[in-house]
Amino acid sequence: MAPSIAIPSAAPPQQKKGEAALRRRNEELERELKESLAREARMREELARAMGRLRVAEEAEERLCSQLGELEAEAVDEAREYRARIVELLEQLSGATKLLQKTSSLPTIFPQ
């Protein structure tokens, strides 16, 4: 018997269609992966920018709180000063009122 030589036969048409479909699906998945990676990179950049803005806002809040504290301390000091001045003026007024009462109750030396 003579040796037989195996000749590779061409793939059946259905197999070729299946391979083509798999290649298309693979290309589609690769394209979607690239888009997804690009989206992820954009989102990371956006997150980094948002975190930068947040940091700036937090620093501004801290400065504002510090300034507010200083203003409150100044307001308390001024209120104490005003109160002390009012008490002083009330004492002067009371003294002047007492003096007026004394002088009005004194008999007049010179008759009119």
C-alpha positions in Angstrom: 0.0 0.0 0.0 1.2 3.4 -0.8 1.5 6.0 1.8 -1.2 8.5 1.8 -0.5 12.2 2.0 -2.9 14.3 4.0 -3.8 17.4 2.3 -5.1 20.1 4.6 -8.5 20.9 3.5 -9.8 24.4 3.6 -11.9 25.2 6.7 -15.6 24.9 6.2 -17.4 28.1 5.5 -19.3 28.0 8.8 -16.0 27.9 10.7 -14.7 30.9 8.7 -17.9 32.8 9.6 -17.4 31.9 13.2 -13.8 33.0 13.2 -14.7 36.3 11.5 -17.5 36.9 14.0 -15.0 36.2 16.9 -12.5 38.6 15.4 -15.1 41.3 15.0 -16.3 40.7 18.6 -12.7 40.8 19.8 -12.0 44.1 17.9 -15.2 45.5 19.4 -14.2 44.5 22.9 -10.7 46.0 22.4 -12.3 49.2 21.2 -14.6 49.3 24.2 -11.7 48.6 26.5 -9.7 51.5 25.0 -12.7 53.8 25.4 -13.2 52.7 28.9 -9.5 53.3 29.8 -9.7 56.8 28.2 -12.9 57.5 30.2 -11.2 56.3 33.4 -8.2 58.6 32.7 -10.5 61.6 32.1 -12.4 60.8 35.4 -9.1 60.5 37.3 -8.1 63.9 36.0 -11.5 65.4 36.8 -11.3 63.9 40.3 -7.8 65.4 40.8 -9.1 68.8 39.7 -12.1 68.5 42.1 -9.8 67.5 44.9 -7.6 70.5 44.2 -10.7 72.8 44.3 -11.8 71.1 47.5 -8.3 71.8 49.1 -8.5 75.5 48.1 -12.1 75.7 49.5 -11.0 74.1 52.8 -8.0 76.5 53.1 -10.3 79.5 52.4 -12.8 78.2 55.0 -10.0 78.0 57.6 -8.9 81.6 56.8 -12.5 82.8 57.0 -13.0 81.0 60.3 -9.8 82.5 61.7 -10.8 86.0 60.5 -14.3 85.6 62.0 -12.7 84.6 65.3 -10.6 87.7 65.3 -13.6 89.9 64.5 -15.6 88.3 67.3 -12.8 89.0 69.8 -12.6 92.6 68.6 -16.4 93.0 68.9 -16.3 91.6 72.5 -13.5 94.0 73.4 -15.4 97.0 71.8 -18.6 96.0 73.6 -16.7 95.9 77.0 -15.2 99.3 76.2 -18.6 100.7 75.3 -20.1 99.3 78.4 -17.4 100.7 80.6 -17.9 104.1 79.0 -21.6 103.9 79.5 -21.2 103.0 83.2 -18.7 106.0 83.5 -21.2 108.4 81.8 -24.0 107.1 84.0 -21.9 107.7 87.1 -21.2 111.3 85.9 -24.9 111.8 85.2 -25.8 110.5 88.6 -23.3 112.8 90.2 -24.5 115.8 88.2 -28.1 114.9 89.1 -27.2 114.8 92.8 -25.4 118.1 92.6 -28.4 119.7 90.9 -30.7 118.3 93.6 -28.4 119.7 96.4 -28.1 123.1 94.8 -31.9 123.4 94.1 -32.7 122.5 97.7 -30.3 125.1 99.1 -32.0 128.3 100.3 -31.3 131.2 98.0 -28.9 133.7 99.4 -30.0 136.5 97.3 -33.6 137.3 97.3 -35.1 138.4 94.0 
